[in-house]
């Protein structure tokens, strides 16, 4: 990764969307891990650990909601940018891309 890419990781709406996609996937993976750890803790009788994992799951769900909202906001911003800059794809532009 170049120094410039490190300094400006979100230089476009699309790069921010890519980050949010990675974050959403990571949140889902961690939720699965926490769910499994919670089941194990409950099975072992570790009540306080199970309660802590319940709180962690709650916070992960909140983060998931924030990520979803952010993704939608980024989508709206991308659409608005296209409208403002008249970047809408015409049939000719779509054919030219293909």
C-alpha positions, 0 to 999 in steps of 0.5 A: 500500500502506498503512502498516499493510500495510507494518508487518504483511505477515504478519498472517495465515497466508493472507498468509504463504501468498501470500508463499510462493506468490510466492517459489516462483514466483520461485525457479522463474523464477530456476532457468530463468534460471540453467539457461540461463546455465549452458548459455551459460557451458558453451558458451563454455568459461567453466568457473568461471562454469559451476561457480558457476552449478551452485552457484547452482542447488544453492542454489536447489533447496535454497531450493525445498525449504524453500519447499515445506516452509514451504508445507506447514507453513502449510497444516497451521497453517491446518487446525489453526486451523480445527479449534481455532476450529471454522471448518470449512465446513458444507454450509450455510456453503458454500451461503451463500458461493455 
